Amino acid sequence: MIGSLRGSLVDKDPEGEVVLEVAGVGYRISVNPGTLVVLPEIGADVFMHVHHHIREGDQQLYGFATLAERKCFESVIGAHGVGPALALAVLATLPPDELRQAVATNDVDALCLVPGVGKKTAQRMVLELKNRLEISGFDSNEPDNDQQVASTALADVREALIQMGFGTEEVRRAVEGLEGDDTSMMLRSALQRLAAK
């Protein structure tokens, strides 16, 4: 089982695959957009945490810039009905800390931002990931009334931005760290952030 690789970066495909040459052998590795962005130029030395996924008749390597990302990926693919492609999409939308926060606070709407994840799948993932992810230190998974109002306001802001045509990554960045219970004020703040980019 391969857990990490260090070698020369031979190819970097914008679709999410890289080739890492280690001791004369080129390993094809699938990565999420976040990992792809932080990789250096072709020819540079690279260290990558790897998940070696083996199924009947097929093997695939998935690469990550950090150990936390790999561990989250392995937790997510352990959830019922979640394959590696969807797990990569989850991490592309919600980095490890944001994913843990979403699970700890039952933020189903955050998971619904992931392409291909509907409400029912997101609810099931939140339930299953509570036992798989390390979520101690994050806000309680039993929100009080104020937290529920704030969570609803945040969900409304996300939904409004999506309806306006903003992409998943833009929405995630726009609402990151937003707090409060006034939807219109929060939406205004999110739009100002988007306009400033």
Residue, then its C-alpha position, 0 to 999 in steps of 0.5 A: m500500500i502506497g502512503s506517500l511519494r517523493g519525486s520529480l513532477v513530470d506532468k500536470d493536467p488541468e483536469g486533475e491528474v499529475v505524473l510523479e516520477v520516482a526512481g524511474v517509474g512514473y506514477r499517475i495520481s489524481v488530485n483535487p484542484g486545491t492540490l493542483v494549484v499548490l504544486p510547483e512547476i514541471g521538473a520540480d521535486v514534489f512530496m505528496h501524501v497518497h491514498h492507494h485505492i484498490r478495487e476489483g480489477d482497478q487501482q488508483l492513486y489519489g494525492f494530497a498536499t497535506l496529511a489532514e487532507r488525505k485523512c479526511f478523504e479516507s474518512v469521506i470515502g468510508a461513508h456509504g455510497v461515497g466514491p473517490a471522485l465525490a470525496l475529491a469534490v467534497l475536499a475541493t469545496l470544503p477543506p478539512d477544517e471547513l468539513r469538520q466544522a460543517v459536520a460538527t454543526n450539522d451544516v447540511d447546506a455546506l455539503c450541498l455546495v458540493p457538485g453532485v450532493g443533494k440534501k439527502t446525501a448531505q444529511r447521510m454524510v453528516l451523520e456518518l462523518k460524525n463518527r469518522l472525522e476528528i471533530s473535537g474542538f469544533d462547535s457543538n453539534e447541538p446548536d442552540n437557538d441563536q446558532q440555528v438562526a445564524s445557520t439558517a441565515l448562512a444557508d439563505v445567503r449561500e442559496a441566494l448567491i448560487q441563484m445569482g449564478f456564482g460558482t461553488e468556490e466563489v460562494r465558499r470564499a464569499v461566506e467563509g467566516l461570515e457571522g450573524d443572523d441578518t440575511s440581508m446584511m450577510l448577503r451584502s457583505a458576501l457580495q462586497r467580498l465577491a466584488a473586491k476580487 
